[in-house]
C-alpha cells in the first residue's frame, strides 16, 4: 500500500499522472487500505474475545492448490478455501509450501464467517490452525 502511494506520488511529480487522476487513485488506495486494516483488526479482536467459530476433526475433501489457484477442504462438514498466491485475510499457506493442512490431518480451526465474495467462495476465513494428535 505504501509502495503504491510512493509510486503514485512520483508519477504525479514527474507529470505522468494528472493531479485529478492522482487524487482519485490516492483516495481509492486509502479506502482499500482502511478496509484491509479494518478486516485485520476485527479478526484480531474476534480471536482475543473468543468470538470466533470453532471446528475440530479430520481434513476431508482436500484439493491441493494447483500452481495458481485455490486450495480447498472441509473439516466436520465445514468448507474452507484460500489462495496461497493472494494475500487475503486469514490463513493462506498451502500444503505445498509447508502448511499444516493436508489430507487426513487432525485439526482445530478457529474461523469467522463473512459474506462470501467471488474471491472467497465459502466465506469461512481461518484465523487460527492447531494440529491435533
Secondary structure per residue as TSV (DSSP state, phi and psi in degrees):
chain	resnum	aa	ss	phi	psi
A	1	X	-	360.0	-47.9
A	2	X	H	-63.6	-40.6
A	3	X	H	-61.7	-41.4
A	4	X	H	-60.8	-44.0
A	5	X	H	-61.9	-41.1
A	6	X	H	-66.5	-41.8
A	7	X	H	-63.2	-42.4
A	8	X	H	-62.0	-44.3
A	9	X	H	-62.8	-43.8
A	10	X	H	-62.6	-44.0
A	11	X	H	-62.6	-38.9
A	12	X	H	-67.4	-41.6
A	13	X	H	-64.4	-34.5
A	14	X	T	-92.0	4.3
A	15	X	T	84.3	13.8
A	16	X	S	-81.7	-19.8
A	17	X	S	-130.7	134.7
A	18	X	-	-67.4	154.0
A	19	X	H	-56.8	-38.0
A	20	X	H	-64.3	-45.3
A	21	X	H	-65.7	-40.4
A	22	X	H	-60.8	-41.6
A	23	X	H	-64.4	-46.9
A	24	X	H	-62.1	-45.2
A	25	X	H	-66.5	-37.1
A	26	X	H	-63.7	-42.6
A	27	X	H	-64.2	-43.1
A	28	X	H	-61.3	-42.4
A	29	X	H	-65.4	-39.2
A	30	X	H	-64.4	-45.5
A	31	X	H	-61.8	-45.0
A	32	X	H	-61.1	-41.3
A	33	X	H	-64.9	-41.1
A	34	X	H	-67.1	-40.0
A	35	X	H	-63.2	-45.7
A	36	X	H	-62.7	-44.7
A	37	X	H	-64.2	-38.0
A	38	X	H	-63.6	-41.7
A	39	X	H	-61.8	-45.4
A	40	X	H	-62.9	-44.3
A	41	X	H	-64.8	-44.1
A	42	X	H	-66.0	-33.5
A	43	X	H	-70.5	-37.3
A	44	X	H	-67.8	-38.5
A	45	X	H	-65.2	-42.4
A	46	X	H	-59.9	-43.0
A	47	X	H	-64.5	-45.0
A	48	X	H	-64.7	-36.8
A	49	X	H	-87.4	-6.6
A	50	X	T	72.0	25.6
A	51	X	-	-98.1	25.6
A	52	X	S	-90.8	163.4
A	53	X	E	-86.0	157.9
A	54	X	E	-141.2	140.2
A	55	X	E	-140.6	143.2
A	56	X	E	-135.0	145.4
A	57	X	E	154.8	-168.0
A	58	X	E	-85.5	139.5
A	59	X	E	-67.4	128.4
A	60	X	E	-126.1	162.3
A	61	X	E	52.1	37.0
A	62	X	E	-69.9	127.7
A	63	X	E	-125.9	104.7
A	64	X	-	-63.3	153.6
A	65	X	-	-69.2	130.2
A	66	X	-	-69.5	-175.9
A	67	X	S	-49.6	-46.1
A	68	X	S	-131.6	120.5
A	69	X	S	157.0	-171.5
A	70	X	E	-100.3	142.4
A	71	X	E	-96.3	138.7
A	72	X	E	-140.4	156.6
A	73	X	E	-170.7	176.8
A	74	X	E	-138.5	156.5
A	75	X	E	-132.9	122.0
A	76	X	T	51.4	37.5
A	77	X	T	83.8	-1.8
A	78	X	E	-93.9	118.3
A	79	X	E	-81.7	145.1
A	80	X	E	-137.6	150.1
A	81	X	E	-156.0	146.3
A	82	X	E	-158.0	161.2
A	83	X	E	-114.8	122.6
A	84	X	T	-68.2	-20.7
A	85	X	T	-81.5	-18.3
A	86	X	S	-108.5	125.6
A	87	X	-	-79.3	95.8
A	88	X	-	-117.6	169.8
A	89	X	S	-58.8	136.6
A	90	X	S	90.0	-173.8
A	91	X	-	-68.3	140.1
A	92	X	-	-156.9	35.8
A	93	X	-	-95.0	115.4
A	94	X	-	-70.5	156.2
A	95	X	G	-58.2	-38.6
A	96	X	G	-64.1	-19.5
A	97	X	G	-101.3	15.5
A	98	X	T	93.7	10.7
A	99	X	-	-68.3	155.0
A	100	X	S	-79.7	-7.3
A	101	X	-	-89.7	115.7
A	102	X	-	-151.7	167.8
A	103	X	T	-53.5	134.9
A	104	X	T	69.2	5.4
A	105	X	-	-66.0	144.4
A	106	X	E	-96.2	120.4
A	107	X	E	-134.9	156.4
A	108	X	E	-118.4	124.6
A	109	X	E	-116.4	133.1
A	110	X	E	-104.5	131.0
A	111	X	E	-149.3	166.6
A	112	X	E	-121.8	155.5
A	113	X	E	-109.6	128.2
A	114	X	-	-128.9	164.6
A	115	X	-	-56.3	129.2
A	116	X	-	-67.5	144.1
A	117	X	-	-122.8	178.6
A	118	X	S	-61.6	-40.3
A	119	X	S	-76.0	-21.0
A	120	X	S	-125.6	83.2
A	121	X	S	-65.0	-24.6
A	122	X	S	-103.5	-25.2
A	123	X	-	82.6	-1.9
A	124	X	E	-95.2	118.2
A	125	X	E	-108.0	117.7
A	126	X	E	-76.9	125.4
A	127	X	E	-105.3	-26.2
A	128	X	E	-150.6	137.1
A	129	X	E	-120.1	129.1
A	130	X	E	-128.1	122.0
A	131	X	E	-77.2	131.1
A	132	X	-	-103.0	153.0
A	133	X	-	-107.8	360.0
